[in-house]
């Protein structure tokens, strides 16, 4: 039995959990304040939200934790529910993606813990606590992007497994030819070139003003906008992304995994996130070795030049970002850890 805590913000954590759970050769129980996602095959325990206190009182325990507000009934309920499940189900492993507090709770129950970490500065006291106590530390970025995860102790950096990107749509892509880069045919007149803009679930992405300006400056491009402020969302954007000549995306790991799986050149616009998560990822992509351009000022960018330059990049270079085996590698590591736990019983 495996427990998988799924953070409720954004779409990336639950999409990744779905993909990974399908690879794990054991029953996986989801633990989250999110509703049970379509396609989840194991049990799902819906937890109470823990962010209803207004205002929250000392949520970080003076900087030692990330979110444990005093007197919050939702926090008390969710932690009790997880503890009761651990006592009843006796899981082999608990995966925390991501919560310092859930990782700590599981380890205090004597259960091995897998911590998923993200890009950004993870050197604060709470991250170091969780990373130090977990039995397996993983990041879903490629080895070539290891530097995007900053602030680890020397010991934790040495045991960090960088497994590569995980796309929720990898199974669908396996039944279709991978997108390949082709040079534009200058012998014919192309009416419009296609660009897809990816925003995050629940908002974000290019501002309305920035998007309108980009469209005005680049009228020769056909624009499709998904997510973000457009409020247009499709469960499987892969087919749309694969049809694009260029993708404009934020620097979330889920969106980048889809772009990499599709093999499309990208313009990456990092968003402000806690711990500089997207800025750190974009910093890796800006080194010139990836089929991506990084734009930090979309409000005043030279969009015609950016689109033309991005379109000239070879999207096959994303193969180093998403080798396609991250989920299988994770499952193998988890199986090894579960086997070690079984010998202790």
C-alpha positions as CSV (number, residue, x, y, z in Angstrom):
1,X,0.0,0.0,0.0
2,X,1.3,3.4,-1.0
3,X,0.0,6.8,0.2
4,X,0.3,9.7,-2.1
5,X,-0.3,13.2,-0.8
6,X,-1.3,15.6,-3.6
7,X,-1.0,19.3,-3.1
8,X,-4.1,21.2,-4.1
9,X,-2.6,24.3,-5.9
10,X,-2.5,24.2,-9.7
11,X,-2.9,21.3,-12.0
12,X,0.6,20.0,-12.1
13,X,0.7,18.0,-8.8
14,X,-2.4,16.0,-9.5
15,X,-1.5,15.4,-13.2
16,X,1.9,14.1,-12.1
17,X,0.3,11.9,-9.4
18,X,-2.1,10.3,-12.0
19,X,0.8,9.4,-14.3
20,X,3.0,8.1,-11.5
21,X,0.2,6.1,-9.8
22,X,-0.5,4.2,-13.1
23,X,3.2,3.0,-13.1
24,X,3.3,1.9,-9.5
25,X,2.7,-1.9,-9.0
26,X,0.7,-1.5,-5.7
27,X,-2.5,0.1,-4.6
28,X,-2.1,3.8,-4.3
29,X,-4.3,5.9,-2.0
30,X,-4.6,9.5,-2.8
31,X,-4.6,12.0,0.0
32,X,-5.7,15.6,-0.9
33,X,-8.2,18.4,-0.4
34,X,-8.8,18.1,-4.1
35,X,-11.7,16.2,-5.5
36,X,-10.9,12.7,-6.8
37,X,-9.5,13.2,-10.3
38,X,-11.0,11.3,-13.2
39,X,-8.9,8.2,-14.0
40,X,-7.6,7.7,-10.4
41,X,-7.7,3.9,-9.9
42,X,-7.1,3.5,-6.2
43,X,-8.8,4.9,-3.1
44,X,-9.0,8.6,-2.6
45,X,-9.3,10.3,0.8
46,X,-10.7,13.9,0.6
47,X,-9.1,16.1,3.2
48,X,-10.5,19.2,4.8
49,X,-8.9,22.5,3.6
50,X,-6.5,24.0,6.0
51,X,-6.5,27.6,4.8
52,X,-9.9,28.9,6.1
53,X,-8.6,30.8,9.2
54,X,-8.7,34.5,8.7
55,X,-6.2,35.6,9.5
56,X,-4.0,32.5,10.1
57,X,-2.1,32.5,13.4
58,X,1.6,31.7,13.2
59,X,1.3,29.4,10.2
60,X,5.0,28.8,9.9
61,X,5.7,28.0,13.6
62,X,8.2,30.9,13.6
63,X,9.8,29.8,10.3
64,X,10.2,26.1,11.1
65,X,7.3,24.9,9.0
66,X,5.5,26.1,5.9
67,X,1.8,25.8,6.9
68,X,0.5,24.8,10.3
69,X,-1.7,27.7,11.5
70,X,-2.6,27.4,15.2
71,X,-6.2,26.7,16.0
72,X,-7.2,25.8,12.5
73,X,-10.0,23.1,12.6
74,X,-9.2,22.1,9.0
75,X,-5.6,21.4,9.7
76,X,-6.5,19.4,12.8
77,X,-9.1,17.4,10.9
78,X,-6.8,16.6,7.9
79,X,-3.8,15.6,10.0
80,X,-6.1,13.4,12.1
81,X,-7.5,11.8,9.0
82,X,-4.1,11.0,7.6
83,X,-2.9,9.6,10.9
84,X,-6.0,7.4,11.2
85,X,-5.4,6.1,7.6
86,X,-1.8,5.4,8.4
87,X,-2.8,3.4,11.5
88,X,-5.5,1.5,9.6
89,X,-3.8,0.9,6.2
90,X,-0.2,0.5,7.4
91,X,1.3,1.8,4.2
92,X,4.7,0.8,3.0
93,X,5.6,4.3,1.9
94,X,4.0,7.8,1.9
95,X,4.8,10.1,-1.0
96,X,4.6,13.8,-0.3
97,X,4.1,16.0,-3.3
98,X,4.4,18.4,-1.7
99,X,4.0,19.1,2.0
100,X,6.7,19.4,4.7
101,X,4.0,18.8,7.3
102,X,2.6,15.6,5.8
103,X,6.2,14.3,5.3
104,X,6.9,14.9,9.0
105,X,3.6,13.4,10.1
106,X,4.3,10.2,8.2
107,X,7.8,9.8,9.4
108,X,6.7,10.4,13.0
109,X,4.4,7.3,12.5
110,X,7.5,5.3,11.4
111,X,6.6,5.2,7.8
112,X,9.2,5.7,5.0
113,X,8.7,9.0,3.2
114,X,9.4,10.0,-0.4
115,X,9.7,13.8,-0.8
116,X,9.1,15.3,-4.2
117,X,11.0,18.6,-4.4
118,X,10.6,21.4,-6.9
119,X,13.0,23.9,-8.6
120,X,13.7,27.0,-6.7
121,X,15.4,28.0,-3.5
122,X,14.7,25.1,-1.1
123,X,17.2,26.1,1.6
124,X,14.8,27.3,4.2
125,X,14.4,25.5,7.5
126,X,11.2,23.7,6.6
127,X,12.5,22.3,3.4
128,X,15.7,21.2,5.0
129,X,13.7,19.4,7.7
130,X,11.6,17.4,5.2
131,X,14.5,16.7,2.9
132,X,16.7,15.5,5.7
133,X,14.1,13.1,7.2
134,X,12.8,11.6,3.9
135,X,14.1,8.2,2.7
136,X,14.0,9.2,-0.9
137,X,14.3,12.6,-2.5
138,X,13.3,13.1,-6.1
139,X,12.8,16.0,-8.6
140,X,11.0,15.7,-11.9
141,X,13.6,17.6,-13.8
142,X,16.4,16.1,-15.9
143,X,19.9,15.7,-14.6
144,X,20.9,18.5,-16.9
145,X,18.6,20.8,-14.9
146,X,19.8,19.8,-11.5
147,X,21.0,23.3,-10.8
148,X,17.3,24.5,-10.8
149,X,16.9,22.9,-7.4
150,X,18.8,25.3,-5.1
151,X,19.6,25.5,-1.4
152,X,20.0,21.8,-0.6
153,X,22.6,20.6,1.9
154,X,25.6,18.9,0.3
155,X,24.3,15.6,1.6
156,X,20.8,16.0,0.2
157,X,22.1,17.2,-3.1
158,X,24.2,14.1,-3.4
159,X,21.1,11.8,-2.9
160,X,18.7,13.8,-5.0
161,X,17.4,11.8,-7.9
162,X,16.6,14.0,-11.0
163,X,14.3,11.7,-13.0
164,X,13.2,13.9,-15.9
165,X,9.9,15.5,-16.8
166,X,6.6,13.7,-16.3
167,X,3.7,14.5,-18.7
168,X,0.2,13.4,-17.9
169,X,-0.3,12.8,-21.6
170,X,2.6,10.4,-22.2
171,X,0.4,7.4,-22.7
172,X,-1.5,9.1,-25.5
173,X,1.7,10.3,-27.1
174,X,3.0,6.7,-27.2
175,X,0.4,6.0,-29.9
176,X,1.3,8.9,-32.1
177,X,4.5,9.9,-33.9
178,X,6.6,12.3,-31.9
179,X,6.5,15.8,-33.3
180,X,9.6,16.7,-35.3
181,X,11.0,20.0,-36.4
182,X,10.8,21.0,-40.0
183,X,12.1,24.1,-41.6
184,X,9.4,26.4,-43.0
185,X,8.8,26.0,-46.7
186,X,9.7,29.4,-48.1
187,X,8.6,28.4,-51.7
188,X,4.9,28.7,-50.8
189,X,2.9,31.5,-49.2
190,X,1.8,30.5,-45.7
191,X,-1.4,32.3,-44.7
192,X,-0.8,32.1,-41.0
193,X,1.6,30.4,-38.6
194,X,0.3,28.8,-35.4
195,X,1.3,29.8,-31.9
196,X,-0.3,28.3,-28.8
197,X,-0.2,30.1,-25.4
198,X,-0.3,27.9,-22.3
199,X,-1.5,29.4,-19.0
200,X,-1.7,27.7,-15.7
201,X,-4.9,26.2,-14.2
202,X,-6.7,28.8,-12.2
203,X,-5.2,31.9,-13.8
204,X,-1.8,33.4,-14.5
205,X,0.0,33.5,-17.8
206,X,0.3,36.5,-20.1
207,X,-1.7,39.5,-19.0
208,X,-4.6,40.6,-21.2
209,X,-2.6,43.7,-22.2
210,X,0.6,41.7,-23.0
211,X,-1.4,39.1,-25.1
212,X,-3.3,41.8,-27.0
213,X,-0.1,43.6,-27.7
214,X,1.6,40.4,-28.9
215,X,-1.3,39.6,-31.2
216,X,-1.3,43.1,-32.6
217,X,2.5,43.1,-33.3
218,X,2.4,39.6,-34.9
219,X,-0.7,39.6,-37.1
220,X,0.7,36.8,-39.3
221,X,0.3,34.3,-36.6
222,X,-2.8,32.4,-35.6
223,X,-3.2,32.5,-31.8
224,X,-4.7,29.8,-29.6
225,X,-4.8,30.5,-25.9
226,X,-5.4,27.7,-23.3
227,X,-5.7,28.2,-19.5
228,X,-4.6,31.2,-17.6
229,X,-6.7,34.3,-17.9
230,X,-8.5,32.9,-21.0
231,X,-10.5,30.5,-18.8
232,X,-10.3,28.0,-21.6
233,X,-9.0,24.6,-20.5
234,X,-8.8,21.3,-22.3
235,X,-8.0,18.1,-20.4
236,X,-5.6,17.0,-23.2
237,X,-3.8,19.9,-24.8
238,X,-1.2,17.7,-26.4
239,X,-2.8,17.6,-29.9
240,X,-3.1,21.3,-29.9
241,X,0.4,21.9,-28.7
242,X,1.8,19.5,-31.3
243,X,0.2,21.4,-34.1
244,X,1.9,24.7,-33.0
245,X,4.9,26.1,-34.6
246,X,5.8,27.9,-31.4
247,X,4.4,27.5,-27.8
248,X,4.4,30.4,-25.4
249,X,4.3,28.9,-21.9
250,X,4.9,29.6,-18.2
251,X,7.7,27.7,-16.5
252,X,5.6,25.2,-14.5
253,X,7.0,21.7,-14.8
254,X,3.7,20.2,-16.1
255,X,3.4,22.7,-18.9
256,X,7.1,22.2,-19.9
257,X,6.7,18.4,-19.8
258,X,3.9,18.7,-22.3
259,X,5.9,21.1,-24.5
260,X,8.9,18.7,-24.3
261,X,6.7,15.7,-25.1
262,X,5.3,17.5,-28.1
263,X,8.8,18.5,-29.2
264,X,7.8,22.1,-30.0
265,X,10.1,25.2,-29.7
266,X,9.0,27.5,-26.8
267,X,9.0,31.0,-25.5
268,X,9.1,30.6,-21.7
269,X,7.6,33.4,-19.6
270,X,8.3,32.6,-15.9
271,X,5.8,33.6,-13.3
272,X,6.3,34.7,-9.8
273,X,6.0,31.7,-7.5
274,X,7.1,31.0,-3.9
275,X,10.8,30.1,-3.6
276,X,11.5,31.4,-7.1
277,X,10.3,28.1,-8.6
278,X,9.7,29.2,-12.1
279,X,12.5,31.8,-12.3
280,X,14.9,29.0,-11.3
281,X,13.6,26.7,-14.0
282,X,13.8,29.5,-16.6
283,X,17.3,30.2,-15.6
284,X,18.3,26.7,-16.7
285,X,16.4,27.0,-20.0
286,X,18.1,30.3,-20.8
287,X,21.6,28.8,-21.2
288,X,21.1,28.4,-24.9
289,X,21.2,24.5,-25.0
290,X,17.4,24.1,-25.1
291,X,14.8,24.8,-27.8
292,X,13.5,27.7,-25.8
293,X,13.8,31.4,-25.4
294,X,13.1,33.0,-22.0
295,X,11.2,36.3,-21.9
296,X,10.9,38.0,-18.5
297,X,9.2,41.2,-19.7
298,X,6.3,40.1,-21.9
299,X,4.7,43.6,-21.7
300,X,7.4,45.2,-23.8
301,X,8.9,42.2,-25.7
302,X,9.7,42.2,-29.4
303,X,7.2,39.5,-30.2
304,X,7.8,39.3,-34.0
305,X,11.5,38.7,-33.4
306,X,10.9,36.3,-30.6
307,X,8.5,34.2,-32.6
308,X,10.7,34.1,-35.6
309,X,13.7,33.1,-33.6
310,X,11.8,30.5,-31.6
311,X,10.4,29.0,-34.8
312,X,14.0,28.4,-36.0
313,X,14.9,26.2,-33.0
314,X,14.9,22.4,-33.3
315,X,12.2,21.1,-31.0
316,X,13.9,17.7,-30.8
317,X,16.3,19.2,-28.3
318,X,13.6,18.7,-25.7
319,X,14.4,15.0,-25.7
320,X,17.0,15.6,-22.9
321,X,14.3,17.2,-20.8
322,X,11.8,14.4,-21.1
323,X,13.3,11.1,-21.8
324,X,10.0,9.4,-21.4
325,X,11.0,7.0,-18.6
326,X,10.7,9.2,-15.5
327,X,7.6,7.5,-14.3
328,X,9.1,4.1,-14.7
329,X,12.3,5.1,-12.9
330,X,10.3,6.6,-10.1
331,X,8.3,3.3,-9.8
332,X,11.5,1.3,-9.6
333,X,12.9,3.5,-6.8
334,X,9.7,3.2,-5.0
335,X,9.7,-0.6,-5.3
336,X,13.2,-0.8,-3.9
337,X,12.1,1.4,-0.9
338,X,9.0,-0.6,-0.3
339,X,11.1,-3.8,-0.3
340,X,13.4,-2.4,2.3
341,X,10.3,-1.5,4.5
342,X,9.0,-5.1,4.1
343,X,12.2,-6.5,5.6
344,X,11.7,-4.4,8.8
345,X,8.3,-5.9,9.6
